[in-house]
Amino acid sequence: MHIERHGSGQPLLLLHGLGSSARVWRPILPALAQHRLVLAPDLPGFGQSPRPLRRLHWRRWPTRSRHGW
């Protein structure tokens, strides 16, 4: 899974909406990254993240993202 990382400090996770990508956060990333470690992932099948090889229920995404697709 592709994750954009900017800044340092306490993490702040930004999730894009359906049909979007982490690029939606780019206009505000510099300001947020001055104070926090900003993590903006492309969810599976969006932006630069590959589509899963098999269909997964959205509730399994956190487990799969930690262990790889």
Order of alpha helices (4+ residues) and beta strands (2+ residues): beta-beta-alpha-beta-alpha
